[in-house]
Amino acid sequence: MSYPVSAGHPAYSGNFIPEIWSGKLIENFYDATVLAAISNTDYEGEIRSHGDTVNIRTSPEITIRDYVKGQALTVEKPNKPKLQLLIDKGDYFACVEDDVDKIQADVDMMNKWSQDASEKMKIKIDQRVLTDLLPDIAADNKGATAGRISGDFNLGATGSAVSLSKDGSGGSVPVSDYIVDMGTVLDEANCPESDRFLVIPAKMAGLIKKSELKDASLSGDETSVMRNGRLGMIDRFTIYVSHNLYKSGSEHSIIAGHKMGFTFASQMTNMETLRSESTFGDIIRGLQVYGYKVTKGEALAQGVVSFA
């Protein structure tokens, strides 16, 4: 805003008095990405140089049968279809900086744009993967009758989300109980207890911070789970907060599991600068080609929750 002037006096602001732009652009707040922390990249090396498909061999399940002396044995031929990891996704960005703008600007616009684009590409990929893997999670590890052995756990489903609160008030489920139930569902699926993860929305993280889980004894160590605003370990889960989980209305999907549950491979990540043919300026563009696949659906669990 220019300095006020009296009536009849010319306002030189914007003409002889230049506008000064802040030397520091307002920083974007990028959504935290969790894909690198919760997926495995076991097959990335096999596909990085050549090919667009990795055939993943899986171990067949052997049948254990009763035996009585002298009986004829049933001999099986163990077999299980292979899985295929396809490099079938790609995302790019491209923008141009005019030579005139480059000279006149007092900030490095090209550098700012490339930083912004790379962060937003990670966010888009996170959103895509965290949504696409949901249908391939084992049926025993989601829904109102989750639990491979007991079928006793209601993790929620689309249209019938589990309402969570910090303490179970108003007929809701305490957030601590729900996390324990998700852990038990994975226990019944024989998911390894170490290196488990749980990806939750920010509002659920807020309930945890207000609940009894503030007590350090529940975090499995001597430090409270409220570590500088970041969540730590709860019932063998490393807790990650993400804004990229699938959401429909007031219902949020959350994902728990182990890294063996799905794999991710990026075959090419390329960023380059070149001269524009149609104008005086530089083009910056980037490309990422990648693929992902649920490899052990029983090592993942899905919840659908809302908040009281």
WOUR-V647079 format. One record per helix or strand of 2 or more residues. SS is the DSSP state (helix for helix, strand for strand). FROM is the first residue (numbers start at 0). TO is the last residue. If there is no record, write none. Layout:
ss:SS from:FROM to:TO
ss:SS from:FROM to:TO
This chain:
ss:helix from:34 to:37
ss:helix from:43 to:46
ss:strand from:52 to:55
ss:strand from:82 to:85
ss:strand from:88 to:97
ss:helix from:98 to:103
ss:helix from:108 to:131
ss:helix from:133 to:135
ss:helix from:138 to:140
ss:strand from:161 to:164
ss:helix from:168 to:170
ss:strand from:172 to:173
ss:helix from:174 to:187
ss:strand from:195 to:199
ss:helix from:201 to:209
ss:helix from:211 to:213
ss:helix from:215 to:218
ss:strand from:232 to:233
ss:strand from:236 to:240
ss:strand from:246 to:247
ss:strand from:250 to:257
ss:helix from:258 to:260
ss:strand from:261 to:274
ss:strand from:280 to:293
ss:helix from:296 to:298
ss:strand from:299 to:306
